[in-house]
Amino acid sequence: MKWNSGKLIDKSCTKNVALESSNVIFDGRRTSYGFCLVWIEPPEKRKFKD
């Protein structure tokens, strides 16, 4: 899974999360900073909403 590696190494993926105002509930607590969203499917299998 090399398509995620660059953004994970330099942690620039946290900027994408902040720009999208994403929130995640982890261990019962809501967070909006300090995490990254990563692809688990290769580009040809990804699905998007319009």
C-alpha distances in whole Angstrom, upper triangle without the diagonal:
4,6,7,8,11,12,12,13,16,16,17,15,19,21,19,20,23,24,23,26,23,24,23,25,24,26,29,29,28,26,25,24,21,18,15,14,10,9,8,9,8,11,13,13,14,17,20,23,26
4,5,5,8,10,10,11,14,15,15,14,18,19,18,20,23,23,23,25,23,25,24,26,25,28,31,30,29,26,25,23,21,18,15,14,11,10,11,11,10,11,14,15,15,19,21,24,26
4,6,8,9,10,12,14,14,14,12,16,17,15,17,20,20,20,23,21,23,22,25,25,28,30,29,27,25,23,22,20,17,14,12,9,8,9,10,8,9,12,13,13,16,17,21,23
4,6,6,6,9,11,10,11,9,12,14,13,14,17,18,18,20,18,20,19,22,21,24,27,26,24,21,20,18,16,13,10,9,6,7,9,11,10,11,15,15,14,17,18,21,23
4,6,5,6,9,10,11,10,13,15,15,16,19,20,20,22,21,22,21,24,23,26,28,27,26,23,21,19,17,14,12,12,9,10,12,14,13,14,18,18,17,21,21,25,27
4,5,5,6,8,8,9,12,13,13,15,18,18,19,22,20,22,22,25,24,27,30,28,26,23,21,19,17,15,12,13,11,13,15,16,15,16,19,20,19,22,22,25,27
4,6,6,5,5,5,9,10,10,12,14,15,16,18,17,19,19,22,21,25,27,25,23,20,18,15,13,12,9,10,9,11,14,16,16,16,20,20,18,20,20,23,25
4,6,5,7,6,9,11,12,12,15,16,17,19,17,18,18,20,19,22,24,23,21,18,17,14,12,10,8,9,9,11,13,16,16,17,21,21,19,22,22,24,26
4,6,8,9,11,13,14,15,17,19,20,22,20,21,21,23,22,25,27,25,24,21,20,17,14,13,11,13,12,15,16,19,19,20,23,24,22,25,25,28,30
4,5,8,10,11,13,14,15,17,19,20,19,21,21,24,23,25,28,25,24,20,19,15,13,13,11,14,14,16,19,21,21,21,25,26,24,26,26,28,30
4,5,6,8,10,11,12,14,16,17,16,17,17,20,19,22,24,22,20,17,15,12,9,9,8,11,11,15,17,20,20,21,24,24,22,24,24,26,27
4,5,6,7,9,10,11,13,15,15,17,18,21,21,24,25,23,21,17,15,12,11,10,9,11,12,15,18,20,20,20,23,24,21,23,22,24,25
4,5,5,7,9,10,11,13,12,14,15,18,18,21,23,21,18,15,13,11,10,8,5,7,8,11,15,17,17,17,21,21,18,19,19,20,22
4,5,5,6,9,10,11,10,12,13,16,16,19,21,18,16,12,9,7,6,6,5,8,11,14,17,20,20,20,24,23,21,22,20,22,23
4,5,5,6,9,10,11,13,15,18,19,22,23,20,18,14,11,9,10,10,9,11,13,16,19,21,22,21,24,24,21,22,20,21,22
4,5,5,6,9,9,12,14,17,19,22,23,21,17,14,11,10,11,10,8,9,11,13,17,18,19,18,21,21,18,18,16,18,19
4,6,5,6,5,8,10,14,15,19,19,17,14,11,8,8,9,8,7,7,11,13,16,19,20,19,22,22,18,18,17,17,19
4,5,5,6,9,12,15,17,20,20,17,14,11,7,7,9,10,10,11,14,17,20,22,23,23,26,25,22,22,20,20,21
4,6,8,11,14,18,20,23,23,20,17,14,10,11,13,13,12,12,15,17,21,22,23,22,25,24,21,21,18,18,18
4,5,9,12,16,18,22,21,19,15,13,10,11,14,13,12,11,14,16,19,20,22,20,23,22,19,18,15,15,16
4,7,10,13,16,19,19,16,12,10,7,9,12,12,12,12,16,18,21,23,24,23,26,25,21,20,18,17,18
4,7,10,13,16,16,14,10,9,6,8,11,10,10,9,13,15,18,20,22,21,24,23,19,18,16,16,18
4,7,10,13,12,10,7,6,5,8,10,9,11,11,14,17,19,21,24,24,26,24,21,20,19,18,20
4,6,10,10,8,6,5,7,9,10,9,10,10,13,16,17,20,23,23,26,23,20,20,19,19,22
4,7,6,5,4,6,9,11,12,11,13,13,16,18,19,22,25,26,28,26,23,23,22,22,25
4,5,5,6,7,11,12,12,10,13,13,16,18,19,22,25,27,29,26,24,24,24,24,27
4,6,8,10,14,15,14,14,16,17,19,22,21,25,28,30,32,29,27,27,27,28,31
4,7,10,13,15,16,15,18,18,21,23,23,26,30,31,33,31,28,28,27,27,30
4,6,10,12,13,13,16,17,20,23,24,27,30,31,33,31,28,28,27,27,29
4,7,10,11,12,14,15,18,21,22,25,28,29,31,29,26,25,24,24,26
4,6,8,8,11,13,16,20,21,24,27,27,30,28,25,25,24,24,26
4,7,8,10,12,15,19,21,23,26,26,29,27,24,24,22,22,24
4,6,9,11,15,18,20,23,25,25,29,28,24,25,23,24,26
4,7,10,13,17,19,22,24,25,28,27,24,25,24,25,27
4,7,10,13,15,19,20,21,25,23,21,22,21,22,25
4,6,10,12,15,17,18,21,20,17,19,18,20,22
4,7,10,12,14,15,18,16,14,15,15,16,19
4,6,9,11,12,15,14,12,14,14,17,20
4,6,7,8,11,10,8,11,12,15,18
4,7,9,12,10,9,12,14,17,20
4,7,8,6,6,9,12,16,19
4,6,6,7,10,13,17,19
4,6,5,9,11,15,17
4,6,9,11,15,17
4,7,10,14,16
4,7,10,13
4,7,10
4,6
4
